Amino acid sequence: MRERRRCGWVGTDPLYLAYHDREWGIPVHDERRLFEMLVLEGAQAGLSWLTILRKRAGYRRAFARFVPRRVAAFGERDVRRLLADAGIVRHEGKIRAAIQNARAVLALRAGGESLDRLVWAVVGGRPRRNRWRSIKEVPDKTPESDALSRALRQRGFTFVGSTICYAFMQAVGVVDDHTVDCFRYRRP
């Protein structure tokens, strides 16, 4: 049997394979899932994505399955609990950002906006499909990720720099950066 070709970043770990094959680059519009991926992409900053995939179940448990209303209610006791939880990345700034970002999601809703509409607005509501021949061509950030970062920060989100936003956009299918030799690549 011939092995499927995948994007160059995937490697051989079963978690990476499953994530690449079943999630990465597939359009997401569910607010809870968008919030989850924003938190996980922020947690990944400075670490490998495999580290985050290995801790994903711990994150789901620790952050109330990423229900924004529940995470927004976290207080100082929860911050201390999370800082002691080996099932997640114990970085105070990232933990506080997740809580603040849950509150920002609720503020969006209260103002008649949604995280889904805000995120997808940077590409006019339709996924941007790129034609990269190599993972080396894929940028770390783009004008669209700059715009998303600005829009999120203006609405109270934190830990949402342009590089984090671009990784988030890739993860939730706002951009499809599967390389042309990958079996998941779809022509624009």
Backbone as JSON Lines, residues from 0, in Angstrom:
{"i":0,"aa":"M","n":[0.84,-1.18,0.0],"ca":[0.0,0.0,0.0],"c":[0.88,1.25,0.0]}
{"i":1,"aa":"R","n":[0.55,2.19,-0.83],"ca":[1.32,3.43,-0.94],"c":[0.95,4.38,0.2]}
{"i":2,"aa":"E","n":[1.96,4.96,0.82],"ca":[1.77,5.91,1.92],"c":[1.22,7.23,1.39]}
{"i":3,"aa":"R","n":[0.25,7.8,2.1],"ca":[-0.28,9.12,1.72],"c":[0.77,10.19,1.94]}
{"i":4,"aa":"R","n":[0.84,11.14,1.02],"ca":[1.75,12.28,1.18],"c":[1.01,13.34,1.99]}
{"i":5,"aa":"R","n":[1.75,13.93,2.93],"ca":[1.18,14.96,3.8],"c":[2.1,16.17,3.81]}
{"i":6,"aa":"C","n":[1.59,17.25,4.37],"ca":[2.37,18.47,4.55],"c":[3.65,18.15,5.33]}
{"i":7,"aa":"G","n":[4.72,18.89,5.04],"ca":[6.03,18.62,5.6],"c":[6.15,18.74,7.11]}
{"i":8,"aa":"W","n":[5.23,19.42,7.78],"ca":[5.32,19.61,9.23],"c":[4.76,18.45,10.02]}
{"i":9,"aa":"V","n":[4.1,17.51,9.38],"ca":[3.32,16.51,10.09],"c":[4.14,15.5,10.87]}
{"i":10,"aa":"G","n":[5.18,14.97,10.29],"ca":[5.94,13.94,11.0],"c":[5.21,12.62,11.03]}
{"i":11,"aa":"T","n":[5.52,11.78,12.02],"ca":[4.95,10.43,12.06],"c":[4.13,10.14,13.31]}
{"i":12,"aa":"D","n":[4.09,11.06,14.26],"ca":[3.33,10.82,15.48],"c":[1.84,10.65,15.15]}
{"i":13,"aa":"P","n":[1.19,9.63,15.7],"ca":[-0.23,9.41,15.41],"c":[-1.12,10.61,15.75]}
{"i":14,"aa":"L","n":[-0.78,11.37,16.78],"ca":[-1.57,12.56,17.11],"c":[-1.48,13.6,15.99]}
{"i":15,"aa":"Y","n":[-0.27,13.81,15.49],"ca":[-0.08,14.74,14.37],"c":[-0.84,14.26,13.13]}
{"i":16,"aa":"L","n":[-0.71,12.98,12.83],"ca":[-1.37,12.43,11.65],"c":[-2.89,12.63,11.73]}
{"i":17,"aa":"A","n":[-3.47,12.29,12.87],"ca":[-4.92,12.43,13.03],"c":[-5.34,13.9,12.96]}
{"i":18,"aa":"Y","n":[-4.58,14.78,13.61],"ca":[-4.91,16.21,13.59],"c":[-4.84,16.74,12.17]}
{"i":19,"aa":"H","n":[-3.76,16.45,11.47],"ca":[-3.6,16.92,10.09],"c":[-4.71,16.37,9.19]}
{"i":20,"aa":"D","n":[-4.98,15.08,9.3],"ca":[-5.91,14.43,8.38],"c":[-7.37,14.77,8.64]}
{"i":21,"aa":"R","n":[-7.72,15.05,9.9],"ca":[-9.13,15.21,10.25],"c":[-9.55,16.6,10.71]}
{"i":22,"aa":"E","n":[-8.59,17.48,11.0],"ca":[-8.96,18.77,11.57],"c":[-8.34,19.98,10.87]}
{"i":23,"aa":"W","n":[-7.02,19.96,10.72],"ca":[-6.28,21.14,10.28],"c":[-6.75,21.6,8.91]}
{"i":24,"aa":"G","n":[-7.17,22.84,8.83],"ca":[-7.59,23.4,7.56],"c":[-9.05,23.19,7.21]}
{"i":25,"aa":"I","n":[-9.8,22.5,8.05],"ca":[-11.23,22.3,7.8],"c":[-11.99,23.46,8.43]}
{"i":26,"aa":"P","n":[-12.83,24.13,7.65],"ca":[-13.56,25.31,8.16],"c":[-14.39,25.0,9.41]}
{"i":27,"aa":"V","n":[-14.22,25.87,10.41],"ca":[-14.93,25.76,11.69],"c":[-15.76,27.02,11.88]}
{"i":28,"aa":"H","n":[-17.01,26.84,12.28],"ca":[-17.88,27.97,12.58],"c":[-18.48,27.88,13.98]}
{"i":29,"aa":"D","n":[-18.25,26.77,14.66],"ca":[-18.77,26.58,16.01],"c":[-17.98,27.46,16.99]}
{"i":30,"aa":"E","n":[-18.69,28.31,17.75],"ca":[-18.02,29.27,18.63],"c":[-17.18,28.59,19.73]}
{"i":31,"aa":"R","n":[-17.7,27.52,20.3],"ca":[-16.95,26.84,21.35],"c":[-15.65,26.28,20.78]}
{"i":32,"aa":"R","n":[-15.73,25.71,19.61],"ca":[-14.53,25.14,18.97],"c":[-13.56,26.24,18.54]}
{"i":33,"aa":"L","n":[-14.09,27.36,18.04],"ca":[-13.22,28.5,17.71],"c":[-12.5,28.99,18.97]}
{"i":34,"aa":"F","n":[-13.23,29.1,20.07],"ca":[-12.62,29.53,21.33],"c":[-11.55,28.53,21.77]}
{"i":35,"aa":"E","n":[-11.85,27.25,21.68],"ca":[-10.87,26.22,22.05],"c":[-9.59,26.38,21.25]}
{"i":36,"aa":"M","n":[-9.71,26.52,19.94],"ca":[-8.51,26.61,19.11],"c":[-7.74,27.9,19.36]}
{"i":37,"aa":"L","n":[-8.44,28.99,19.66],"ca":[-7.74,30.24,19.98],"c":[-6.92,30.07,21.26]}
{"i":38,"aa":"V","n":[-7.51,29.41,22.26],"ca":[-6.78,29.15,23.52],"c":[-5.59,28.23,23.26]}
{"i":39,"aa":"L","n":[-5.81,27.15,22.51],"ca":[-4.72,26.2,22.27],"c":[-3.6,26.8,21.44]}
{"i":40,"aa":"E","n":[-3.94,27.61,20.44],"ca":[-2.89,28.26,19.65],"c":[-2.09,29.24,20.5]}
{"i":41,"aa":"G","n":[-2.75,29.94,21.41],"ca":[-2.03,30.82,22.33],"c":[-1.13,30.03,23.26]}
{"i":42,"aa":"A","n":[-1.62,28.89,23.73],"ca":[-0.83,28.03,24.63],"c":[0.4,27.49,23.92]}
{"i":43,"aa":"Q","n":[0.28,27.29,22.62],"ca":[1.37,26.71,21.85],"c":[2.55,27.66,21.66]}
{"i":44,"aa":"A","n":[2.33,28.95,21.77],"ca":[3.39,29.93,21.51],"c":[4.67,29.54,22.24]}
{"i":45,"aa":"G","n":[5.75,29.36,21.48],"ca":[7.04,29.0,22.05],"c":[7.23,27.51,22.28]}
{"i":46,"aa":"L","n":[6.21,26.72,21.97],"ca":[6.27,25.27,22.17],"c":[5.93,24.56,20.87]}
{"i":47,"aa":"S","n":[6.04,23.26,20.87],"ca":[5.64,22.5,19.69],"c":[4.14,22.23,19.74]}
{"i":48,"aa":"W","n":[3.54,22.11,18.57],"ca":[2.11,21.8,18.51],"c":[1.86,20.4,19.08]}
{"i":49,"aa":"L","n":[2.82,19.49,18.94],"ca":[2.66,18.15,19.49],"c":[2.51,18.2,21.01]}
{"i":50,"aa":"T","n":[3.23,19.1,21.67],"ca":[3.06,19.27,23.12],"c":[1.62,19.61,23.45]}
{"i":51,"aa":"I","n":[1.01,20.5,22.68],"ca":[-0.37,20.91,22.93],"c":[-1.33,19.77,22.62]}
{"i":52,"aa":"L","n":[-1.11,19.06,21.52],"ca":[-1.98,17.92,21.21],"c":[-1.94,16.88,22.33]}
{"i":53,"aa":"R","n":[-0.77,16.67,22.9],"ca":[-0.66,15.69,24.0],"c":[-1.38,16.17,25.26]}
{"i":54,"aa":"K","n":[-1.54,17.47,25.41],"ca":[-2.2,18.03,26.59],"c":[-3.66,18.44,26.31]}
{"i":55,"aa":"R","n":[-4.14,18.17,25.13],"ca":[-5.47,18.65,24.74],"c":[-6.57,18.14,25.67]}
{"i":56,"aa":"A","n":[-6.54,16.89,26.03],"ca":[-7.56,16.35,26.95],"c":[-7.48,17.06,28.29]}
{"i":57,"aa":"G","n":[-6.27,17.34,28.75],"ca":[-6.1,18.09,30.0],"c":[-6.67,19.49,29.9]}
{"i":58,"aa":"Y","n":[-6.48,20.13,28.75],"ca":[-7.05,21.47,28.54],"c":[-8.57,21.42,28.55]}
{"i":59,"aa":"R","n":[-9.13,20.43,27.89],"ca":[-10.59,20.35,27.85],"c":[-11.17,20.16,29.24]}
{"i":60,"aa":"R","n":[-10.5,19.35,30.05],"ca":[-10.95,19.14,31.42],"c":[-10.76,20.41,32.25]}
{"i":61,"aa":"A","n":[-9.57,20.98,32.18],"ca":[-9.22,22.13,33.02],"c":[-10.01,23.39,32.65]}
{"i":62,"aa":"F","n":[-10.35,23.54,31.38],"ca":[-11.05,24.74,30.92],"c":[-12.51,24.45,30.56]}
{"i":63,"aa":"A","n":[-13.14,23.59,31.37],"ca":[-14.59,23.36,31.3],"c":[-15.06,23.09,29.88]}
{"i":64,"aa":"R","n":[-14.31,22.26,29.15],"ca":[-14.64,21.89,27.77],"c":[-14.77,23.11,26.86]}
{"i":65,"aa":"F","n":[-14.11,24.2,27.28],"ca":[-14.04,25.44,26.49],"c":[-15.41,26.09,26.3]}
{"i":66,"aa":"V","n":[-16.28,25.94,27.27],"ca":[-17.55,26.67,27.24],"c":[-17.22,28.09,27.72]}
{"i":67,"aa":"P","n":[-17.3,29.1,26.83],"ca":[-16.87,30.45,27.21],"c":[-17.53,30.99,28.48]}
{"i":68,"aa":"R","n":[-18.81,30.75,28.66],"ca":[-19.53,31.24,29.84],"c":[-18.91,30.67,31.12]}
{"i":69,"aa":"R","n":[-18.53,29.42,31.1],"ca":[-17.95,28.79,32.28],"c":[-16.52,29.3,32.54]}
{"i":70,"aa":"V","n":[-15.72,29.41,31.47],"ca":[-14.34,29.88,31.63],"c":[-14.33,31.34,32.05]}
{"i":71,"aa":"A","n":[-15.24,32.14,31.55],"ca":[-15.31,33.56,31.91],"c":[-15.57,33.76,33.39]}
{"i":72,"aa":"A","n":[-16.16,32.78,34.03],"ca":[-16.46,32.87,35.47],"c":[-15.28,32.46,36.35]}
{"i":73,"aa":"F","n":[-14.18,32.01,35.76],"ca":[-13.01,31.61,36.54],"c":[-12.46,32.82,37.29]}
{"i":74,"aa":"G","n":[-12.03,32.57,38.53],"ca":[-11.43,33.61,39.35],"c":[-10.01,33.23,39.77]}
{"i":75,"aa":"E","n":[-9.51,33.92,40.78],"ca":[-8.13,33.69,41.24],"c":[-7.9,32.27,41.74]}
{"i":76,"aa":"R","n":[-8.89,31.68,42.38],"ca":[-8.74,30.3,42.85],"c":[-8.54,29.36,41.65]}
{"i":77,"aa":"D","n":[-9.27,29.64,40.58],"ca":[-9.12,28.83,39.36],"c":[-7.74,29.04,38.73]}
{"i":78,"aa":"V","n":[-7.26,30.27,38.74],"ca":[-5.92,30.53,38.21],"c":[-4.89,29.72,38.99]}
{"i":79,"aa":"R","n":[-4.98,29.71,40.31],"ca":[-4.05,28.92,41.13],"c":[-4.18,27.42,40.83]}
{"i":80,"aa":"R","n":[-5.42,26.96,40.66],"ca":[-5.66,25.54,40.33],"c":[-5.01,25.21,38.99]}
{"i":81,"aa":"L","n":[-5.17,26.07,38.01],"ca":[-4.62,25.83,36.68],"c":[-3.1,25.87,36.69]}
{"i":82,"aa":"L","n":[-2.53,26.77,37.48],"ca":[-1.06,26.85,37.57],"c":[-0.45,25.58,38.19]}
{"i":83,"aa":"A","n":[-1.26,24.82,38.91],"ca":[-0.78,23.58,39.53],"c":[-1.13,22.35,38.7]}
{"i":84,"aa":"D","n":[-1.79,22.52,37.58],"ca":[-2.29,21.41,36.77],"c":[-1.26,20.99,35.73]}
{"i":85,"aa":"A","n":[-0.64,19.83,35.93],"ca":[0.37,19.34,34.99],"c":[-0.22,18.9,33.66]}
{"i":86,"aa":"G","n":[-1.54,18.85,33.56],"ca":[-2.19,18.45,32.32],"c":[-2.26,19.55,31.28]}
{"i":87,"aa":"I","n":[-1.81,20.77,31.65],"ca":[-1.81,21.9,30.72],"c":[-0.44,22.59,30.8]}
{"i":88,"aa":"V","n":[-0.24,23.56,29.94],"ca":[0.97,24.39,30.02],"c":[0.73,25.39,31.15]}
{"i":89,"aa":"R","n":[1.57,25.33,32.16],"ca":[1.37,26.16,33.36],"c":[2.09,27.5,33.22]}
{"i":90,"aa":"H","n":[1.52,28.33,32.4],"ca":[2.06,29.66,32.12],"c":[0.98,30.66,32.51]}
{"i":91,"aa":"E","n":[1.27,31.46,33.52],"ca":[0.24,32.36,34.06],"c":[-0.34,33.3,33.0]}
{"i":92,"aa":"G","n":[0.49,33.86,32.16],"ca":[0.0,34.76,31.13],"c":[-0.96,34.08,30.16]}
{"i":93,"aa":"K","n":[-0.64,32.86,29.78],"ca":[-1.5,32.12,28.86],"c":[-2.81,31.72,29.54]}
{"i":94,"aa":"I","n":[-2.74,31.35,30.8],"ca":[-3.94,30.99,31.55],"c":[-4.86,32.2,31.7]}
{"i":95,"aa":"R","n":[-4.29,33.33,32.11],"ca":[-5.11,34.54,32.28],"c":[-5.68,35.01,30.94]}
{"i":96,"aa":"A","n":[-4.92,34.84,29.85],"ca":[-5.41,35.21,28.53],"c":[-6.63,34.36,28.15]}
{"i":97,"aa":"A","n":[-6.59,33.07,28.45],"ca":[-7.73,32.19,28.14],"c":[-8.98,32.67,28.86]}
{"i":98,"aa":"I","n":[-8.83,33.04,30.12],"ca":[-9.98,33.52,30.9],"c":[-10.47,34.86,30.34]}
{"i":99,"aa":"Q","n":[-9.56,35.76,30.09],"ca":[-9.93,37.06,29.51],"c":[-10.6,36.89,28.15]}
{"i":100,"aa":"N","n":[-10.09,35.97,27.35],"ca":[-10.65,35.77,26.02],"c":[-12.05,35.17,26.09]}
{"i":101,"aa":"A","n":[-12.32,34.35,27.09],"ca":[-13.69,33.86,27.29],"c":[-14.62,35.04,27.6]}
{"i":102,"aa":"R","n":[-14.14,35.94,28.43],"ca":[-14.93,37.13,28.75],"c":[-15.15,38.0,27.51]}
{"i":103,"aa":"A","n":[-14.13,38.08,26.66],"ca":[-14.25,38.86,25.43],"c":[-15.25,38.21,24.47]}
{"i":104,"aa":"V","n":[-15.3,36.88,24.43],"ca":[-16.31,36.19,23.6],"c":[-17.7,36.58,24.08]}
{"i":105,"aa":"L","n":[-17.91,36.58,25.4],"ca":[-19.22,36.96,25.94],"c":[-19.54,38.41,25.63]}
{"i":106,"aa":"A","n":[-18.56,39.28,25.7],"ca":[-18.77,40.7,25.38],"c":[-19.14,40.87,23.91]}
{"i":107,"aa":"L","n":[-18.52,40.09,23.04],"ca":[-18.89,40.12,21.62],"c":[-20.37,39.8,21.46]}
{"i":108,"aa":"R","n":[-20.78,38.71,22.09],"ca":[-22.19,38.29,22.01],"c":[-23.12,39.38,22.54]}
{"i":109,"aa":"A","n":[-22.74,39.95,23.68],"ca":[-23.58,41.0,24.28],"c":[-23.69,42.22,23.37]}
{"i":110,"aa":"G","n":[-22.67,42.45,22.55],"ca":[-22.68,43.58,21.62],"c":[-23.26,43.24,20.26]}
{"i":111,"aa":"G","n":[-23.84,42.05,20.13],"ca":[-24.46,41.67,18.87],"c":[-23.49,41.12,17.83]}
{"i":112,"aa":"E","n":[-22.25,40.84,18.23],"ca":[-21.27,40.26,17.33],"c":[-21.09,38.78,17.68]}
{"i":113,"aa":"S","n":[-20.27,38.11,16.9],"ca":[-19.91,36.73,17.24],"c":[-18.45,36.52,16.87]}
{"i":114,"aa":"L","n":[-17.82,35.61,17.57],"ca":[-16.44,35.27,17.25],"c":[-16.38,34.71,15.83]}
{"i":115,"aa":"D","n":[-17.35,33.92,15.46],"ca":[-17.39,33.33,14.12],"c":[-17.39,34.42,13.04]}
{"i":116,"aa":"R","n":[-18.27,35.37,13.14],"ca":[-18.34,36.43,12.12],"c":[-17.06,37.26,12.1]}
{"i":117,"aa":"L","n":[-16.52,37.57,13.28],"ca":[-15.31,38.37,13.37],"c":[-14.13,37.66,12.7]}
{"i":118,"aa":"V","n":[-13.96,36.38,13.0],"ca":[-12.85,35.6,12.46],"c":[-12.97,35.47,10.94]}
{"i":119,"aa":"W","n":[-14.13,35.12,10.47],"ca":[-14.3,34.86,9.04],"c":[-14.36,36.13,8.21]}
{"i":120,"aa":"A","n":[-14.61,37.27,8.83],"ca":[-14.67,38.54,8.09],"c":[-13.35,38.87,7.4]}
{"i":121,"aa":"V","n":[-12.23,38.43,7.97],"ca":[-10.92,38.8,7.39],"c":[-10.69,38.16,6.02]}
{"i":122,"aa":"V","n":[-11.48,37.14,5.68],"ca":[-11.37,36.52,4.35],"c":[-12.7,36.6,3.6]}
{"i":123,"aa":"G","n":[-13.54,37.52,4.0],"ca":[-14.81,37.69,3.31],"c":[-15.76,36.53,3.46]}
{"i":124,"aa":"G","n":[-15.59,35.75,4.52],"ca":[-16.5,34.65,4.81],"c":[-16.22,33.35,4.09]}
{"i":125,"aa":"R","n":[-15.21,33.33,3.24],"ca":[-14.87,32.11,2.49],"c":[-13.41,31.73,2.73]}
{"i":126,"aa":"P","n":[-13.13,30.43,2.88],"ca":[-11.74,30.01,3.13],"c":[-10.81,30.46,2.0]}
{"i":127,"aa":"R","n":[-9.64,30.89,2.38],"ca":[-8.6,31.23,1.41],"c":[-7.76,29.97,1.2]}
{"i":128,"aa":"R","n":[-7.75,29.48,-0.01],"ca":[-6.96,28.28,-0.33],"c":[-5.68,28.71,-1.05]}
{"i":129,"aa":"N","n":[-4.58,28.35,-0.45],"ca":[-3.28,28.72,-1.02],"c":[-2.7,27.58,-1.84]}
{"i":130,"aa":"R","n":[-1.65,27.87,-2.58],"ca":[-1.01,26.89,-3.46],"c":[0.48,26.77,-3.14]}
{"i":131,"aa":"W","n":[0.8,26.46,-1.91],"ca":[2.2,26.35,-1.52],"c":[2.78,25.03,-2.01]}
{"i":132,"aa":"R","n":[3.96,25.11,-2.61],"ca":[4.66,23.88,-3.05],"c":[5.43,23.26,-1.9]}
{"i":133,"aa":"S","n":[5.82,24.08,-0.93],"ca":[6.65,23.62,0.18],"c":[6.22,24.33,1.46]}
{"i":134,"aa":"I","n":[6.39,23.68,2.56],"ca":[6.07,24.28,3.86],"c":[6.92,25.53,4.09]}
{"i":135,"aa":"K","n":[8.07,25.6,3.43],"ca":[8.95,26.76,3.56],"c":[8.33,28.02,2.99]}
{"i":136,"aa":"E","n":[7.38,27.88,2.08],"ca":[6.7,29.03,1.47],"c":[5.6,29.6,2.36]}
{"i":137,"aa":"V","n":[5.12,28.83,3.31],"ca":[3.99,29.24,4.14],"c":[4.44,30.35,5.09]}
{"i":138,"aa":"P","n":[3.75,31.47,5.08],"ca":[4.15,32.59,5.95],"c":[3.79,32.34,7.42]}
{"i":139,"aa":"D","n":[4.44,33.1,8.3],"ca":[4.12,33.06,9.73],"c":[2.93,33.96,10.04]}
{"i":140,"aa":"K","n":[2.75,34.98,9.22],"ca":[1.64,35.91,9.39],"c":[1.36,36.56,8.05]}
{"i":141,"aa":"T","n":[0.2,37.18,7.94],"ca":[-0.24,37.81,6.7],"c":[-0.97,39.11,7.04]}
{"i":142,"aa":"P","n":[-1.28,39.92,6.05],"ca":[-2.11,41.11,6.33],"c":[-3.46,40.74,6.97]}
{"i":143,"aa":"E","n":[-4.0,39.59,6.59],"ca":[-5.28,39.15,7.18],"c":[-5.1,38.76,8.65]}
{"i":144,"aa":"S","n":[-3.99,38.11,8.98],"ca":[-3.78,37.77,10.4],"c":[-3.47,39.02,11.21]}
{"i":145,"aa":"D","n":[-2.81,40.0,10.58],"ca":[-2.61,41.3,11.24],"c":[-3.96,41.94,11.55]}
{"i":146,"aa":"A","n":[-4.87,41.9,10.57],"ca":[-6.2,42.51,10.74],"c":[-7.0,41.78,11.82]}
{"i":147,"aa":"L","n":[-6.92,40.45,11.84],"ca":[-7.64,39.68,12.87],"c":[-7.07,39.99,14.24]}
{"i":148,"aa":"S","n":[-5.76,40.04,14.36],"ca":[-5.12,40.37,15.63],"c":[-5.6,41.72,16.15]}
{"i":149,"aa":"R","n":[-5.6,42.73,15.26],"ca":[-6.08,44.06,15.64],"c":[-7.54,44.04,16.08]}
{"i":150,"aa":"A","n":[-8.37,43.36,15.3],"ca":[-9.81,43.3,15.62],"c":[-10.06,42.61,16.96]}
{"i":151,"aa":"L","n":[-9.34,41.55,17.22],"ca":[-9.51,40.84,18.49],"c":[-9.03,41.71,19.66]}
{"i":152,"aa":"R","n":[-7.86,42.33,19.51],"ca":[-7.34,43.17,20.59],"c":[-8.27,44.34,20.88]}
{"i":153,"aa":"Q","n":[-8.84,44.93,19.83],"ca":[-9.77,46.04,20.02],"c":[-11.01,45.62,20.81]}
{"i":154,"aa":"R","n":[-11.3,44.33,20.8],"ca":[-12.48,43.83,21.49],"c":[-12.13,43.14,22.8]}
{"i":155,"aa":"G","n":[-10.91,43.37,23.28],"ca":[-10.53,42.89,24.62],"c":[-9.82,41.56,24.68]}
{"i":156,"aa":"F","n":[-9.53,40.95,23.57],"ca":[-8.8,39.68,23.57],"c":[-7.32,39.96,23.83]}
{"i":157,"aa":"T","n":[-6.64,39.0,24.45],"ca":[-5.21,39.11,24.7],"c":[-4.5,37.85,24.2]}
{"i":158,"aa":"F","n":[-3.19,37.94,24.06],"ca":[-2.36,36.83,23.59],"c":[-2.81,36.42,22.19]}
{"i":159,"aa":"V","n":[-3.07,37.42,21.35],"ca":[-3.57,37.17,20.0],"c":[-2.75,37.97,18.98]}
{"i":160,"aa":"G","n":[-1.43,37.81,19.05],"ca":[-0.59,38.47,18.07],"c":[-0.82,37.87,16.69]}
{"i":161,"aa":"S","n":[-0.26,38.51,15.68],"ca":[-0.5,38.11,14.31],"c":[-0.04,36.68,14.01]}
{"i":162,"aa":"T","n":[1.08,36.26,14.57],"ca":[1.57,34.9,14.32],"c":[0.63,33.86,14.93]}
{"i":163,"aa":"I","n":[0.17,34.11,16.16],"ca":[-0.81,33.22,16.79],"c":[-2.1,33.21,15.97]}
{"i":164,"aa":"C","n":[-2.51,34.38,15.51],"ca":[-3.73,34.46,14.71],"c":[-3.6,33.69,13.4]}
{"i":165,"aa":"Y","n":[-2.43,33.73,12.77],"ca":[-2.29,32.99,11.52],"c":[-2.35,31.48,11.77]}
{"i":166,"aa":"A","n":[-1.69,31.01,12.81],"ca":[-1.76,29.59,13.14],"c":[-3.21,29.18,13.45]}
{"i":167,"aa":"F","n":[-3.92,30.04,14.16],"ca":[-5.34,29.82,14.45],"c":[-6.15,29.77,13.15]}
{"i":168,"aa":"M","n":[-5.9,30.71,12.24],"ca":[-6.61,30.75,10.97],"c":[-6.37,29.46,10.17]}
{"i":169,"aa":"Q","n":[-5.15,28.93,10.22],"ca":[-4.85,27.67,9.55],"c":[-5.63,26.53,10.22]}
{"i":170,"aa":"A","n":[-5.6,26.51,11.53],"ca":[-6.23,25.42,12.29],"c":[-7.72,25.33,12.02]}
{"i":171,"aa":"V","n":[-8.4,26.47,11.92],"ca":[-9.86,26.48,11.79],"c":[-10.32,26.67,10.35]}
{"i":172,"aa":"G","n":[-9.4,26.53,9.4],"ca":[-9.77,26.53,8.0],"c":[-10.08,27.86,7.38]}
{"i":173,"aa":"V","n":[-9.77,28.95,8.07],"ca":[-9.93,30.27,7.46],"c":[-8.97,30.37,6.27]}
{"i":174,"aa":"V","n":[-7.79,29.81,6.44],"ca":[-6.87,29.61,5.33],"c":[-6.58,28.11,5.24]}
{"i":175,"aa":"D","n":[-6.43,27.63,4.03],"ca":[-6.09,26.24,3.81],"c":[-4.67,26.23,3.26]}
{"i":176,"aa":"D","n":[-3.73,25.85,4.11],"ca":[-2.32,25.86,3.74],"c":[-1.74,24.47,3.51]}
{"i":177,"aa":"H","n":[-2.59,23.49,3.17],"ca":[-2.05,22.19,2.78],"c":[-1.23,22.41,1.51]}
{"i":178,"aa":"T","n":[-0.02,21.87,1.5],"ca":[0.84,22.03,0.33],"c":[0.29,21.2,-0.84]}
{"i":179,"aa":"V","n":[0.66,21.59,-2.05],"ca":[0.08,20.98,-3.25],"c":[0.37,19.48,-3.36]}
{"i":180,"aa":"D","n":[1.4,18.99,-2.69],"ca":[1.71,17.56,-2.74],"c":[0.99,16.76,-1.66]}
{"i":181,"aa":"C","n":[0.22,17.42,-0.82],"ca":[-0.5,16.77,0.29],"c":[-1.82,16.19,-0.23]}
{"i":182,"aa":"F","n":[-2.19,15.02,0.27],"ca":[-3.44,14.41,-0.17],"c":[-4.67,15.24,0.22]}
{"i":183,"aa":"R","n":[-4.52,16.14,1.19],"ca":[-5.64,16.98,1.62],"c":[-5.76,18.28,0.8]}
{"i":184,"aa":"Y","n":[-4.82,18.55,-0.07],"ca":[-4.83,19.76,-0.87],"c":[-6.05,19.76,-1.81]}
{"i":185,"aa":"R","n":[-6.73,20.91,-1.85],"ca":[-7.84,21.12,-2.8],"c":[-7.52,22.35,-3.61]}
{"i":186,"aa":"R","n":[-7.67,22.25,-4.89],"ca":[-7.42,23.42,-5.76],"c":[-8.36,24.56,-5.42]}
{"i":187,"aa":"P","n":[-7.82,25.79,-5.45],"ca":[-8.7,26.96,-5.23],"c":[-9.7,27.13,-6.35]}
